[in-house]
Amino acid sequence: MKKRIALAILGVLIIAGILAGIKALQIGKMIDQGKAFVPPPETVTAIAVQPQTWIGELSAVGSVTAVQGVTVSAENPGKIVEIAFAPGSSVRAGELLLRQDTSTEEARLPGAEAAVVLAKANLERARALVVEHAVAQVEYDTALATHSQAVAEVASLRAIIAKKTVRAPFGGKLGIRQVNLGQMLKEGETIVSLQSLDPVFADFALPQQALSRLQPGVAVRVTTDTWPDQVFSGKLTAINAEVDAATRNIRLQATVANPGEKLRPGMFARVAVVLPGAVEVLAIPATAVLYAPYGDSVYVIEEHKDEKSGQNGKVLRQQFVRLGEKRGDFVAVTTGLKGGETIVSTGAFKLRNGQAVVIDNKLAPTFSLEPKPENN
C-alpha cells in the first residue's frame, strides 16, 4: 500500500515537473519575442525651421472713443415745440437740433428793448444837463444805472431764447432721439448723443517696459471683429504722463482714420503699434511646442541607421528651447534650434525621445501669421 502511494506521488511530481518545464519554455519564448519586438514608427507631421522677417510691433487690446463726443441735453427747463433732426443723421456745427417754447421770453423782449431806448434817451438828457450843472450828479448816476439795467434785461432774455434753441456744438453723427414733441424737458435732461466719427481715438495700454520704444507719430494699425478684413491705419498721438501704479501699464491714445464711419465709440479693438525696422527670427508653429513647468521643448527629426537591420530611418530627439514673441500661429525661438532643422509640427504631447517616426503631411494644418478662423 505504501509503495503504491509513493509511486503515485512520484508520478504526480514528474508530471508537474514536465508541465513546469513546458511553461518555462513558453515564458522564455515570450520574453525573447518582447525583447526582439520593434514598435512600428509613429506617423507625424513635420515642418522645417526657417528664418522669417517680422516687422516689429507691440500688440494690445483697446477701445474706440470719439475725438469729440457729447450727450446733448437741455440747459433750461421748457416745453419742446420743434425737433429739427432725424435720429442717426449727420449734422454740421451750429445746425438746429431742437427748439423749446420761448413765447414768454419773446413777448417780454419788445418791452425790454423799448425800456433800453427810453433809458438811453434819459441818459443822454441827463449827461447834457449835468454838464451845464442843471441837475445833480446823482440824477445822472441814476439814469446811467437804469440804462445798464435795461440793457442787461434785454441780454438776459436773448440768452434764455438762445439756450432754449439747442444747436449742434460740432459736426458729427447723431444717435437715437430721447425726447418727443410737446415733452416738458427738465434741466440737464438728455436729448440725443452726438459723436464725431472721423477720425476716432483708439485708447489702449502697454506694459511700462515698452515706454522706451514708443514716441508720438509711430504708425498704428487697428482691427476689429466687426470688420475682420479691414485694417484701419493711424498714428500714436498721446502718451500718458504717468504709469498706472496698480498694473504698471501706461495708457496710450492713437488717432485713427475712420472712412465710412465704420468704427464706433465703445467698440472693442485690437491695436498694433508698428515699430521702425524689422527683425529676423526663427519661427515655429505654436502647436510644435511641448509646454512643461520645467522647460518648453520640441521634437527634432533626425536621420538614424539601425545597427541590426542596417536600414535608415527617422527618430525623434527632444530639444529644449527658449521662446520669444508669439504672433498668429507662430512663436519665435530665441535659443535651442537652428535654421534648416526639421521638427514635429503637431501632436508633440504623445511622442517620446528616441521614438521612430515617419513623416506624412497630408493632414498638416496651414499655419499663418494672421490666421482667420472660420468660426470666431
Backbone torsions as a table, in degrees:
resi	resn	phi	psi	omega
1	MET	NA	-47.2	179.8
2	LYS	-64.4	-34.9	-179.6
3	LYS	-65.5	-40.1	179.4
4	ARG	-67.5	-36.4	177.8
5	ILE	-65.6	-40.7	179.7
6	ALA	-64.8	-41.1	177.9
7	LEU	-63.4	-39.2	179.7
8	ALA	-64.3	-42.7	179.6
9	ILE	-65.2	-40.9	179.0
10	LEU	-62.6	-40.5	178.3
11	GLY	-62.6	-42.1	179.2
12	VAL	-62.7	-42.2	-179.7
13	LEU	-64.5	-39.2	178.8
14	ILE	-63.7	-45.8	179.0
15	ILE	-61.3	-44.0	179.1
16	ALA	-62.0	-39.3	178.7
17	GLY	-65.3	-40.3	178.1
18	ILE	-62.7	-44.6	179.5
19	LEU	-63.2	-41.0	179.8
20	ALA	-64.5	-39.5	178.3
21	GLY	-63.7	-44.1	178.4
22	ILE	-60.2	-44.0	-178.5
23	LYS	-65.1	-38.9	179.3
24	ALA	-64.3	-38.6	177.3
25	LEU	-64.1	-41.6	179.0
26	GLN	-63.0	-45.0	-179.9
27	ILE	-64.4	-39.4	178.4
28	GLY	-61.7	-42.9	177.9
29	LYS	-62.4	-41.4	179.0
30	MET	-63.2	-39.6	179.0
31	ILE	-65.7	-42.4	179.0
32	ASP	-64.0	-40.2	178.1
33	GLN	-64.7	-39.1	178.7
34	GLY	-64.1	-39.3	178.4
35	LYS	-68.1	-33.6	-178.0
36	ALA	-84.1	-10.7	-175.9
37	PHE	-72.0	131.8	176.4
38	VAL	-114.7	116.5	-178.6
39	PRO	-63.1	146.8	179.3
40	PRO	-66.3	149.8	-179.6
41	PRO	-64.5	145.8	178.0
42	GLU	-81.4	137.8	176.9
43	THR	-85.4	127.0	-177.3
44	VAL	-133.6	160.7	169.1
45	THR	-97.0	148.4	-174.0
46	ALA	-139.2	159.7	177.6
47	ILE	-148.4	145.1	178.5
48	ALA	-85.6	137.2	178.8
49	VAL	-76.8	117.9	-177.8
50	GLN	-126.8	142.5	175.3
51	PRO	-65.6	142.1	176.2
52	GLN	-127.5	148.9	176.6
53	THR	-98.1	115.7	179.3
54	TRP	-108.3	131.8	171.9
55	ILE	-73.8	127.5	-178.4
56	GLY	-63.0	130.0	178.4
57	GLU	-152.8	155.3	176.4
58	LEU	-116.7	123.8	-174.7
59	SER	-103.4	146.9	178.7
60	ALA	-157.5	169.0	172.5
61	VAL	-112.3	147.4	-177.1
62	GLY	-154.4	-164.5	-178.9
63	SER	-133.3	149.8	176.3
64	VAL	-88.3	132.4	175.6
65	THR	-130.6	158.1	-179.3
66	ALA	-80.9	143.4	173.0
67	VAL	-61.7	-41.6	172.1
68	GLN	-134.4	126.4	179.5
69	GLY	-152.4	128.5	-179.6
70	VAL	-139.9	160.5	168.2
71	THR	-102.5	107.0	-178.5
72	VAL	-68.2	128.5	-177.2
73	SER	-137.0	168.6	-179.0
74	ALA	-79.8	129.5	177.6
75	GLU	-84.4	-33.0	178.0
76	ASN	-124.3	149.8	174.7
77	PRO	-69.5	152.9	179.1
78	GLY	166.7	167.7	-179.0
79	LYS	-89.5	136.6	179.3
80	ILE	-79.1	124.9	178.9
81	VAL	-114.2	-12.8	178.8
82	GLU	-155.5	132.9	172.3
83	ILE	-116.7	116.2	-169.8
84	ALA	-106.5	13.6	-179.0
85	PHE	-129.1	158.5	175.4
86	ALA	-106.8	135.0	179.3
87	PRO	-56.8	137.4	178.3
88	GLY	80.4	3.1	-178.7
89	SER	-87.6	165.9	176.3
90	SER	-98.1	142.4	-178.7
91	VAL	-131.6	159.1	175.3
92	ARG	-99.1	161.9	178.5
93	ALA	-60.6	132.8	179.2
94	GLY	86.2	-2.6	-178.6
95	GLU	-72.3	140.3	-177.5
96	LEU	-67.0	131.2	177.1
97	LEU	-108.6	-44.9	-172.9
98	LEU	-155.9	146.3	176.9
99	ARG	-126.5	130.8	175.7
100	GLN	-96.6	165.9	-179.6
101	ASP	-65.8	117.8	179.0
102	THR	-120.7	21.3	-175.9
103	SER	-61.7	-37.1	-179.8
104	THR	-65.9	-45.8	-179.5
105	GLU	-66.8	-39.2	179.5
106	GLU	-67.9	-31.8	177.8
107	ALA	-70.3	-34.1	-179.5
108	ARG	-81.5	-20.4	-174.1
109	LEU	-63.1	-44.8	-179.9
110	PRO	-60.2	-39.3	178.7
111	GLY	-65.0	-40.3	178.5
112	ALA	-65.4	-39.5	178.5
113	GLU	-66.1	-37.9	177.2
114	ALA	-65.2	-36.3	177.6
115	ALA	-64.5	-33.5	177.4
116	VAL	-66.3	-42.4	179.9
117	VAL	-62.3	-45.2	179.8
118	LEU	-65.1	-43.5	-179.5
119	ALA	-64.0	-36.1	179.1
120	LYS	-66.6	-42.6	178.7
121	ALA	-62.6	-45.1	178.5
122	ASN	-62.4	-36.8	180.0
123	LEU	-66.0	-44.1	-179.9
124	GLU	-65.2	-37.9	179.3
125	ARG	-66.6	-42.5	-179.8
126	ALA	-67.0	-35.0	180.0
127	ARG	-64.0	-42.0	-179.7
128	ALA	-67.8	-39.8	-177.9
129	LEU	-71.7	-34.3	-178.7
130	VAL	-70.6	-28.0	176.0
131	VAL	-65.7	-36.4	-179.5
132	GLU	-86.9	3.1	-179.5
133	HIS	61.3	30.3	179.7
134	ALA	-87.0	-21.8	177.4
135	VAL	-129.9	163.3	178.7
136	ALA	-77.2	157.7	179.7
137	GLN	-61.5	-31.1	-177.8
138	VAL	-64.3	-33.6	178.8
139	GLU	-68.7	-36.8	176.4
140	TYR	-65.9	-42.2	179.0
141	ASP	-62.9	-37.9	178.5
142	THR	-65.4	-42.1	178.9
143	ALA	-64.8	-38.0	178.6
144	LEU	-65.3	-43.7	179.2
145	ALA	-65.5	-40.3	178.8
146	THR	-62.2	-40.4	178.6
147	HIS	-64.6	-43.7	179.9
148	SER	-62.9	-40.3	178.0
149	GLN	-64.0	-40.0	179.3
150	ALA	-65.2	-42.9	178.0
151	VAL	-63.6	-40.8	179.6
152	ALA	-64.4	-36.9	178.9
153	GLU	-64.3	-42.3	177.6
154	VAL	-63.6	-43.8	-180.0
155	ALA	-63.1	-36.9	179.7
156	SER	-66.0	-43.8	178.8
157	LEU	-63.9	-42.4	179.5
158	ARG	-66.5	-36.0	177.8
159	ALA	-65.1	-40.3	178.6
160	ILE	-64.8	-42.5	178.3
161	ILE	-61.7	-41.8	179.6
162	ALA	-65.4	-39.6	-179.7
163	LYS	-69.4	-28.4	177.5
164	LYS	-85.0	-1.3	172.6
165	THR	-108.0	96.0	-171.8
166	VAL	-83.2	125.7	179.8
167	ARG	-123.1	158.6	179.9
168	ALA	-68.6	124.3	-179.8
169	PRO	-70.9	-21.2	177.9
170	PHE	-159.0	166.6	179.3
171	GLY	-76.2	144.3	179.6
172	GLY	174.1	-161.5	-178.2
173	LYS	-112.9	133.2	-179.4
174	LEU	-85.7	154.5	176.8
175	GLY	-97.6	-145.7	-178.2
176	ILE	-85.0	133.7	-179.7
177	ARG	-66.9	133.7	-177.5
178	GLN	-106.7	2.1	-176.5
179	VAL	-131.7	169.2	180.0
180	ASN	-132.8	156.9	178.7
181	LEU	-61.6	134.2	-179.2
182	GLY	87.1	-5.3	-178.9
183	GLN	-73.6	142.6	175.3
184	MET	-86.8	112.0	-179.4
185	LEU	-83.4	139.7	171.9
186	LYS	-93.5	162.0	177.9
187	GLU	-63.1	127.3	179.5
188	GLY	84.0	2.5	-178.6
189	GLU	-71.6	139.1	-176.1
190	THR	-68.1	135.3	176.2
191	ILE	-105.8	-55.1	-178.4
192	VAL	-165.5	154.6	175.4
193	SER	-89.0	139.5	178.8
194	LEU	-128.2	122.4	-177.3
195	GLN	-129.2	135.4	172.5
196	SER	-88.2	119.8	-167.6
197	LEU	-109.7	-1.9	178.5
198	ASP	-147.0	106.4	3.0
199	PRO	-82.4	-178.5	175.7
200	VAL	-129.8	166.6	174.8
201	PHE	-97.3	146.3	168.3
202	ALA	-116.5	111.2	-179.0
203	ASP	-97.1	130.0	-178.9
204	PHE	-154.1	178.2	-178.8
205	ALA	-139.7	150.4	177.1
206	LEU	-134.0	156.9	177.4
207	PRO	-61.5	153.4	-176.6
208	GLN	-61.9	-22.3	178.9
209	GLN	-64.0	-22.4	-177.6
210	ALA	-83.8	-6.6	-173.5
211	LEU	-59.9	-37.7	-177.5
212	SER	-68.1	-17.0	-178.1
213	ARG	-101.0	3.4	-175.6
214	LEU	-109.6	145.3	173.1
215	GLN	-158.5	147.8	179.6
216	PRO	-57.9	139.0	178.0
217	GLY	105.1	-14.3	179.3
218	VAL	-69.3	150.4	-175.3
219	ALA	-70.5	146.6	179.6
220	VAL	-133.2	138.8	175.7
221	ARG	-118.3	133.9	-177.2
222	VAL	-122.4	132.1	175.4
223	THR	-130.4	155.1	179.2
224	THR	-138.4	159.7	175.3
225	ASP	-70.0	-24.1	-179.7
226	THR	-67.5	-39.5	179.0
227	TRP	-124.4	73.1	-171.8
228	PRO	-65.7	-22.3	-177.2
229	ASP	-95.3	3.8	-176.2
230	GLN	-120.0	136.4	176.8
231	VAL	-110.4	127.4	179.5
232	PHE	-99.9	125.3	-175.0
233	SER	-99.4	148.0	177.8
234	GLY	-163.6	-165.0	-179.3
235	LYS	-137.5	148.9	174.7
236	LEU	-71.3	121.7	-174.6
237	THR	-114.9	-18.8	-177.6
238	ALA	-147.9	135.5	174.2
239	ILE	-119.9	125.5	-176.2
240	ASN	-60.9	149.5	-176.2
241	ALA	-77.6	-10.5	-178.2
242	GLU	-139.4	156.7	176.5
243	VAL	-96.6	136.8	178.9
244	ASP	-63.6	119.2	-176.6
245	ALA	-68.3	-23.6	-178.6
246	ALA	-80.7	-43.0	-175.8
247	THR	-104.5	-13.8	-174.6
248	ARG	60.8	28.3	175.5
249	ASN	-104.7	154.7	176.6
250	ILE	-112.9	133.2	-179.0
251	ARG	-80.7	139.4	-177.5
252	LEU	-132.5	157.5	179.2
253	GLN	-140.9	129.5	178.4
254	ALA	-116.3	145.0	174.9
255	THR	-100.1	123.1	-170.4
256	VAL	-122.7	132.9	174.3
257	ALA	-66.6	140.6	-175.4
258	ASN	-130.3	68.0	-179.7
259	PRO	-63.5	135.8	-177.9
260	GLY	76.0	3.6	179.1
261	GLU	52.4	42.5	-178.3
262	LYS	-77.1	-33.3	177.4
263	LEU	-82.6	135.8	-179.3
264	ARG	-123.2	145.4	178.6
265	PRO	-55.1	137.9	-178.5
266	GLY	92.5	-8.0	-177.3
267	MET	-74.6	139.6	174.0
268	PHE	-70.3	140.8	-177.8
269	ALA	-144.5	150.7	170.9
270	ARG	-102.1	128.2	-174.8
271	VAL	-116.8	132.5	176.5
272	ALA	-124.2	118.1	175.9
273	VAL	-87.0	115.8	-176.6
274	VAL	-85.0	115.3	-179.0
275	LEU	-87.6	148.7	179.3
276	PRO	-65.8	142.4	179.3
277	GLY	88.1	163.8	179.0
278	ALA	-128.0	155.1	-179.3
279	VAL	-124.4	148.7	177.2
280	GLU	-100.6	127.8	-176.7
281	VAL	-131.4	157.2	168.7
282	LEU	-92.0	110.6	-174.9
283	ALA	-109.3	136.0	177.1
284	ILE	-129.3	157.3	176.0
285	PRO	-62.3	140.7	178.9
286	ALA	-63.5	-25.0	179.4
287	THR	-74.2	-10.9	178.8
288	ALA	-81.7	-12.4	-173.5
289	VAL	-89.3	131.8	172.3
290	LEU	-96.2	102.2	-175.4
291	TYR	-82.0	134.7	-179.4
292	ALA	-151.3	154.2	-178.9
293	PRO	-62.0	-32.1	-176.2
294	TYR	-86.7	-5.6	178.6
295	GLY	149.1	145.3	178.3
296	ASP	-85.6	146.7	-177.3
297	SER	-146.6	165.1	174.2
298	VAL	-133.4	165.8	176.7
299	TYR	-106.6	117.4	177.6
300	VAL	-90.5	134.1	179.6
301	ILE	-93.6	123.4	-177.9
302	GLU	-124.1	153.6	174.1
303	GLU	-76.1	139.3	-178.0
304	HIS	-144.0	136.4	179.0
305	LYS	-103.5	123.2	179.2
306	ASP	-72.2	124.2	-177.5
307	GLU	-67.7	-32.2	-177.9
308	LYS	-78.0	-50.5	-176.3
309	SER	-89.6	-20.3	-178.0
310	GLY	76.6	6.9	-178.9
311	GLN	-90.5	148.9	177.3
312	ASN	-88.6	142.6	177.7
313	GLY	-150.7	-171.3	-178.5
314	LYS	-121.6	134.6	177.9
315	VAL	-129.9	165.3	-177.3
316	LEU	-99.5	144.0	171.7
317	ARG	-128.2	118.6	-179.9
318	GLN	-73.7	125.5	-176.8
319	GLN	-123.6	122.7	177.2
320	PHE	-79.1	140.7	-175.5
321	VAL	-134.1	161.0	172.1
322	ARG	-113.3	128.6	-173.5
323	LEU	-99.0	154.0	177.2
324	GLY	-118.5	-132.8	-175.6
325	GLU	-69.9	144.2	174.8
326	LYS	-104.9	135.7	-180.0
327	ARG	-145.6	116.2	-178.1
328	GLY	62.8	-130.0	178.6
329	ASP	-84.9	-2.4	-173.8
330	PHE	-109.6	158.3	172.7
331	VAL	-136.0	139.5	-178.2
332	ALA	-81.4	141.7	176.9
333	VAL	-107.6	120.9	-178.6
334	THR	-88.5	-36.4	177.1
335	THR	-144.8	151.7	174.6
336	GLY	115.6	-23.1	-178.3
337	LEU	-128.8	159.4	175.8
338	LYS	-124.6	151.7	178.6
339	GLY	-61.2	139.4	179.9
340	GLY	96.9	-18.1	177.7
341	GLU	-69.7	148.2	179.3
342	THR	-104.4	130.8	-178.2
343	ILE	-127.1	160.0	174.1
344	VAL	-71.2	130.5	-174.0
345	SER	-94.7	-22.8	-179.4
346	THR	-143.9	158.0	173.5
347	GLY	69.5	29.9	-177.4
348	ALA	-65.4	-23.2	-174.8
349	PHE	-67.2	-20.6	-175.7
350	LYS	-100.0	7.1	-175.6
351	LEU	-105.2	169.6	178.6
352	ARG	-141.0	160.3	-178.4
353	ASN	-65.9	134.8	178.5
354	GLY	83.2	1.3	-178.1
355	GLN	-72.9	140.5	176.2
356	ALA	-78.8	140.6	-177.5
357	VAL	-140.0	160.7	168.4
358	VAL	-126.8	146.8	-175.9
359	ILE	-96.2	130.5	175.1
360	ASP	-144.2	106.5	-176.0
361	ASN	-99.0	19.7	-179.0
362	LYS	-62.8	-36.3	-178.4
363	LEU	-107.1	17.9	-179.7
364	ALA	-68.9	135.4	178.4
365	PRO	-71.6	161.4	176.0
366	THR	-91.8	127.1	-178.7
367	PHE	-101.9	142.2	-176.4
368	SER	-143.6	149.2	174.1
369	LEU	-73.1	-23.2	178.3
370	GLU	-130.1	72.7	-177.5
371	PRO	-66.5	147.3	177.9
372	LYS	-130.9	86.2	-179.1
373	PRO	-59.5	147.7	-179.7
374	GLU	-68.9	-36.7	179.4
375	ASN	-117.8	98.1	-178.7
376	ASN	-121.4	NA	NA
